[in-house]
Amino acid sequence: MSEKEEERFAGTAAAPGIGIGPVLIVRGDHEFVRRRPINLSQIPEELERLEAALLKTREELLQAKAELIRSWSQASDSLFDAHLLAVEDPTILEAVKKRLESERICVDAAYQDVIRSFVEQMQRVDDTYLRERALDVRDVGKRVLRNLRGGEKVGYALDKPCVIVADVLLLSDLVSLDRHLLLGLVTEEGSATCHAAILAQSLNIPAVVGVHGVLDRIEEEAEVLVDGFSGVVILRPSEQRKAEAEANRVRYIAQIREAREKRGPAVTTDGQQMRISANVELPEDLPLIRENGADGVGLYRTEFLFLRSESGPSEDEQLAVYREAAEWAKPHRLVIRTLDVGGDKLLPWLSMRPAEKNPFLGFRGIRLSLEREGIFRTQLRAIVRASDQGNVAVMFPMVTDVSEFRRARELLGRVRAELEAEGHRLEEVPCGVMIETPAAALMADLLAREADFFSIGTNDLVQYTLAIDRLDDRVSSLYPAPHTAVLRLIQGVVRDAKKQGRSVSVCGEMASNLALLPFFVALGVEELSMGSILIPRVKTAIRRICASEARERVEAALSRKEVPEVLEALNRLAERFYPELLSQ
């Protein structure tokens, strides 16, 4: 290959923007540790070394948190909270102690073994939050190991503008950098919900993650182009490519500025209104909903509360979190999704069953909540008490049958009666169901008689409908494509909901897919929910759609026989309304 030839790598767009510059390669977050044998009498001394390293690590994290507030003021300091919890995790410390006693190796090696084991377990589960929190454990592990070995400096120094290309970029690495010299981020691992990606989004640093194999093909100082719009990385970009990318960046900035200045609802050219709300995964996402003009919170995930807890969050702990979110969402609605973890092994304090062989199809969502009624009741009490803010709704995940929703709603009613008897001031709490399995989609006509609203979770609906494992690289490339079967299921759900006068929201990756916006407008979907940073562009696109024309053309598109033909017709329709948005 000649030096002037481009090489293209595909990944996941994690933070929009264009970054062009020389590469700085960052490899390896595991420290080399010599497995030194010890005697039984040396164990207390080794544990003292670990305690000192943990204390030092805690001090470093508190300093880093303060530095984050001082010099990266646009970001939330709560990003480091998970790190501080991991430092003091009693499960990890007990595992280290047992390994010292059973294997008689130095605490450095014992600690590294335990951290690696925990990370591997967390990365295998079907839960995005827990997989990304594995990076927090790795980050803490790296700091502790370095403090055990004398406290070498954590992080990387930049002496000129560059694009960092790494296998994995931990939060401590990113915070240590001079952001004014950081032109872009590329990682082989991670997703758009990892902490480094969240920070990159809030600081407008272009980022592409999940670019498998890029480190094997790229060299230090080579020029690279990071396209955070499309999730593409270009090695040795041509002058024409760079000019096109720069033009896209300028257009994007102008579009975002225009969209943010034009506050208010997204309304089509012929008067059809659609709410564009935010998905919120962590409390640090909340400031972004106002900054980007979200029409409330369409999906507030609550898993972080349970995954950060050693024994389950209390009612008052949950209440404080839900009230804060409701305040941020005002004057719009906050929709809280009840606990949805991928299997009981994700919550060690809850474990009562053997590990599941297939957590995709196991003990999760509403199934777990109905069986663990005490935990479910506590969460529902907190949600209902938060209704005093006047804008709170609740929805139940992974419902596959009307009886599941009915049981959950009946418990919600009993909880409300209890709270009223206790003298709490309460408002109405609309009760919805997530449509994320083919079973729920096909039962939508019956569910619509029971639920106040629907939220279609497209990520899981695609996975279960097409039998595609999102975590399997061999088939995950099929996942983003909007298959006709999924579009028809969505069409049927919206139709059944409207017959009963129920509103429908769509969340997941499909909700922000610009090529599908005319499809959702044509169906009469009332709300789309997505990551906050995507909202301004989606609102701009909606305002350029003619709903009546979309209805006519979408009906014709769905009548095509082959999936590629349907997609081509939908893409042409989107290009008719907003070609300049699709060019990025």
N, C-alpha and C positions, 0 to 999 in steps of 0.2 A: 504494500500500500504506500502510495506517495505521501509526502508530508502534507500536501494540500487537500487531500481527499477527506471528506467528512466521515464521521462515524456516529451513528445514532443509537441511543439507548432509551428504552421506554421504562417508565416507572409510574408512581402515583403522585399527582400534583398535590403538594402539601401546603404551599403558600404561594399565592399568585405574584407574578412579576417576571422580569427578565434580568438575569445576571450574566455578565460576560467578563472573564478574566482568567489569570493563570491559576493552575490547580495547586492546592496544598493538600497532600495526602495524609490522612490520619488513620492509622491502623491499630487495631487491637485494644480492647479495654480490659483484658485479663493480664494480670501481673504474673511473671515467672516466680514461682516459689519452690525452694528446695525442701523436699520432704524429710526433714531432720527428725530422727527418732528421739524419744525422750523416755525417762523413767517415770514410774508412778509418782515418785516423790517430787517431780518437777511440775506436775499438773497445777498446783496452786500458783506457782510462779508464772506459768504460761497464762493462766486466767487473769492474773494481775496485769500482765502485758496487754491482754485483749481489752480489759477494762480501761486502761490508760489510753489505748488507741481509740476506743469508742468515745471517750470523753473529748479527746482531741478532735475527732471527726465531728462531733456535735458542735463544738466551738467553730470549726471551719464552716459548717453549714449555716449557722446563725450569722456568721460574718458575710457569707455569700448572699444570704437573704437580705441583709442590710445593704450590700453592694447592689443587688438587683433593684432595690427601691431607689437608691441614690442615682445610679447611672442608667438604669433601664426602666425609667419610671412609668413607661406605657404598659408594662407587664405587671401581672399580679404576683405579689410576693408569696402567695399560697402555693406556688409551684413547688416550693421546697418542703411543704408540710409532709408529703409522702416520704421524702428522704429522711426527715427527722423521726418519723414513725418507724422506718426500717432500721435505723440505728439501734432503737430500743426494743425491737421485736423479740419478745421472750421465746417464741418458737425457734427462731434462729439461734439464739444464745444457748438454749437447752440442747439443741442438736449439736452445736459445737462441743459442749461439755461432754456429751455422750461419745462423740467421736474421739475426743482426747483420751477418754477412759478405755475405749474399746480398741483403738488402733495405736495408741501411744506415739503419736506424731506431734510435731510442734504445732502451736496454735495457728501459725500462719497457714500451714497446709490444711489443717482441720477447718478453719474458717473458709478458705477458698473452696474446698470440697462442698461444704454446706451451701454456700452462696450459689455455686454452679448447679447443684441439685435443685435448689429452690427455683432458680431461673428456668431451668429446663422444664420443670413441672408446670410453671406458670405459662410458658410459651406454647405448651401443647394443648391448652384448653381452648374451647370455643367461646371465648369472651374477650372482646376487644379491649375493654378496660383493664382486665387482669394481665393480658399479654403485654400491654404497653407499660403497666406498672412494673413488669419484670425489669424494664430498663432502669427504674428507680433503684431496685435492689442491686443491680449490677453497678450502678453509679456509687452507691454507698459502699458496696464491697470493695470497689477499686480504692476509694478513699481510706477505708479501714486498713487494707493491706499495705498501702503506702505508709500509713502512720505506724504500722507494726514494723516496717523496715526502715524507719528513720525520718519519715515525713517529707519525702520529696514533693515538690510543687505539683499540684493537680492542674491540668489544663495546657493550653498551647498558646504560644506567643505569635502574634502577627506583626510583621514589620513592614508590610505593604498590602495594598488591596489584593484580594484573592478569593477564589471559590474553594470552599472546603469539600473534599470528597472523602468519605469515611465509610467504614463498615457499619459502625453505629456511632452516633454522636449523642453523648449523654448531656444532661442538663448542666452539670458542672463544667464540662468542656465548653459549652456554648456561652455561659455566663462569664467565663474567664476571658473571652475574646473581646477585642475592640470592635464593636459593631459597625463603626464607621469604615473599617477596612474589610468588612465581610460582605462580599458581593453576592454570594449565593451559597446554598447548602445542597449536597447530594449525598444520600446514604444508601447502602445496600439493604439495610434492614429498616424496620419501623413503618409506621403508617401515619396518616394525617392527624391521628389523635394522640401521638406521642408528645411528651412535654416539649421536646426540642421543636417540633412542628408548631405546637401552640404558640410558643414564644416567637418563632419565626413569623407566624401570621400577624401577631400583634405588633411586631417591629417592622413589618413590610420587607422582610428579607426573602427573596425568591427561594423556594425549596422544592426538591423532588426526592421522594423516598421510595424504598423498595426497588431500587435499580440493581437487580441481581447481576453479579459478575462484572460490574463496572471497574472494580479495582484491578482486575486481571488484564484490562485492556487500556488503562490510562496511565500516563506517566507524569511525574512531578514537573510543574512549570508549563505543561501543555495548556493551550488556550481551550476553554470550554464555555459553552453557552447553556445556561440553566433556564428552561422555559417552565416557570411555575404555573402557567395557564393550562398547558396541555399535558404536563408530566413527562416532558421529553428533555433529554440531555444530548447536546451535540458536541462531539470532540472535534477540534480543529475546524470551527465554523468558517464558511466562506464569507467574504465581504458582503455579498448579496444577502446571505442568511442573516448576518448581523444587522444589516440595514432594515430588513423586514421585521426582525425581532424588536428593534428599537422603535420602529413605527407602531408595532403592536403595543409596546409599553406606553408610548405617548398617548395612543388612543384609549388604552385602559385607564390611565390616570384621569384623562378628561371625562371618561364615562363615569368613573366612580365619583369624581367631584360633582358632576352634574346630578347623578343619582342621589347623592347624599344631600345636596342642596334642595332637591325636589322631594321634600318629605311628604308623607301621606300615603294613602293606599295605592296599590297597583290596579289601574283600571284600563281595560282594553279601549281601542279607539271607538267602539260602539257601546261603551258603558257597562261592560260586565266587570265586576270587581272581584279581586282575589286577594286573600290575606297571605302575606309572605312572612312566616314566623321562623323562629330560631330553634335549632336543636342545641341543648345545653348538656354537656357531659360532666363538667366540673364547675365549681363556683367561680373559678377565674375566667370562665367564658362569659359571665353575666354582663360586665361592662360593654362588651362588644355588641350586645343586642341593641342598645340605644345608639351607639356610634354608627351602626350600619342600618338603622331605621327599621328594625324588625317590628312586625305587627304582633308582638307578644312572643311567648314560648310555646311552640307546638309539641315539643317533646323534652321533658326534663327527666334525665336518667338519674335514678337514685342509687345505683349499684355502688358508687364510690363510698357512700356512707357505711355500707355493710362490709365492704372489702377493707376499709381502713380500721374497722373496729375489731377488738379482740374478743368481744362477747356479744356483739350486736348493739347498734345505736339505741339510746333511750328515746322515749317519746319526746322529751323536752329538747334533746339534741336534734332530732329530726325536725321538730317544730321550728326551731330557730333557723334552720337551713331553708325550709319551705317558705317561711315568712320573708326571708331576705330575697329569695327568688321572686316571690309575688310582688314585692316592692319594685324590683328592677323591671318586671314585666308591665307594670301599670303604664297607661290605662288599659292595656290589653290583657288577654287571658294567659294564665299559666296552666299548662297541662302536665300533671305529674304522672309519670309511669311508675307503677308499683314494681317492687323488686323483680329483676329479671337476670338471674345468673345462669350459667350454662350447666349446672349440675352441683350437687351438694358438696363435692370435693373442693369447690372453689371457696367455701367458707368453712375452714377447719373447726371453728367453734360450733358449727351446725352439723358436722359430719355424724351420720347415724347409719350409713349404708356403705357397702363396698363401692370402690371406684367404678364409674360407669365406663363401659366399653365404647359407647357412642353418645357423648354429651349433646350432640346435635338433636338427638331424638329422645333425650332422657328426662331427668327430674329437674325441670326448669320452669321459669315463668309462673303462670297461674297455678300450675301443678304443685310446685314447691310451696307457694303461699297458702293454698288451701289445706295442704297437709300439715304445715307448720303454722297453725292458726294463731298461736300466741304472738309470733313475730309479725304476722300479717295484721292482726288486730292493733298492735302497737303502731305500725306504720299508718294504718287507716285513721287511728285516733289523731295522730300528728297532722295528717292531711286535712281532716275535717276541722280541726282546731285552727289550721291556717286559713280556713275559708273566711275568717273574720276580716281578711283583707279584701274580700268581695270579688276576687277574680280567679279563684282556684277551681280546677277541674281535675278528675282522676281518670286514668284508663288502665286496663288490665292487659298484660302481654301474653302471647302464645296461647290464646284461646282457640280451642278446636271444636267446642260443642256449646250449645245454648245452656246446658245445665251448669257448666263451669262458670259462665258469666253470671247466671242467676244466683248461684251460691255466693259468689263474691259480692254481688250487689246486696244480697240479703244481709251479709255480715256488715257491710257498710251502713245499712239502715239501722242495725242493732247498735253499732258504735255511735251513730248520730244520736239515737235515743238516750244512750248512756250519758253522752256529753251534755245534752240538753238538760237531763235530770241533775247533772252536776252544776248547772248554772252558767255554762259557757255561752258566749254570744257567737252564733253561727250563721253563715249564709248558705245558700244552695250550692251543692257540689255536683255539677253535671258528671255523668258517669259514662265513659266510653270504652270501646273495645278495640284492640289492635288486630287488624286483619293481616296476618303474616304467614298463614298456612293455607294451602289449597282447601283444606277442610272448612276453615272459617270463611273463605271467599265463596265457596259453594253453598254455605249455610247463611249467607249474608241476608237473605230475605227474612229468615227467622230471627237472626240476631238484631236486625233493625227494629224489630218490634219490642226489643228489650233495652237496647242501648240508646243513650242520648246522642252519641256521635260515633263515627268511625275514624280511625287513623290507619292508613294502609302502610305497613312497614315493608317497603319494597325490597330491602336487602335480603331478609329471610324469605319473603315470598318468592323471589327469584331462585334462591338456593333450593328451597323445598320443591318448587314446581319443576325445575329443570334438573334436579338431582346433581347439583354442582356444589362441590366443597370449596368455599371461598378461600380456604387456607391451603389448598392443594395447587401448587404452581402448574401442574400438568393440565388442569381444567379451568383454573381461575380466569384464564384469558377469555373464556366464554362468558364469564359472569356479567361484565358491564353491558353487553349488548341487550337492548330491550326486546326480548323474544315476543313474537306475536301471541303466544299462549299466555304470557304474563299480562300483556296489554288487554287481552280479551277478559281475563279474570278481573282486572281493575275496572274495565268497562261494566262488567256485570255487577260488581260491588257497588259502584256509583249508582247504577240504575236501581238496584234494590233499595239502597239507602234513600234515594229521592222519593220512591213510592211511599215511604213511611215518614217523609219530611225530615230525614236526618242529614246532618252535614257530614262532609267527608274531607279529611286531610290526608295528604300524601307526604311521607317522610322517607328518608333513605337517599341513596345516590341518585335514583331516578328523578327525585323531586327537583334537583338542580341541573338536570340535563337539558341544556337549551334546546336541543332538537325535539324534546318531548313536550315543551311548554304548550304549543298549539293543541296537542292531544289532550292535555289536562284541561285547558280552557274549553275545548269542544265538549268534553264530558260534563262540564259544569262543576268541577272540583272547586270547593270553596277556599281551600287553604293548602299551601305547600310549606313544608318545614325543612330547614337545612342549616348547615353551618353558617354562622352569622356573616362571615366574610364574603359569602356568595350572594347575599341578599341584594345589594345594590344593582348588580348586573341583571339578576333575574327580574327585579322590578322594572328596570329599563326595558327589558325584552317584552314583558307582559303589556306594557303601555303601547307597544307597537303592533300588537296583534289585533286583527279584526275577528271577533268571536264568531260572527255568523259565517264568514268565509272559512274559518277553521273548522266549524262543525261540518260543513259540506265536504271539505277536502279530506278530513280525517275519516269520515265514513267511507269514502272511496278508497283511501289508503288501506284501511283494515280489511277491505274485501279482496286484496291481493292474496295470492296463494302461497308464495314463498316468503320466508322471513326477510331475506335481503331486499326483496321488492317493497315490502312494507316499510323497512327502514329508509330506503332510498326516497320513497314518497314523503315520509315524515321529514326527512332532512331537507328536501326541496321546499316544503311548506315553511319550515323555519327560515330558510334562506330568503324566502320571499318577504318575510316580515323584518328580519334584522340580520342581513348578511355580514355586516361589519362586526357583530358580536361573535359570530361563528368563525370568523377568520383568525381568532386568537387561540 
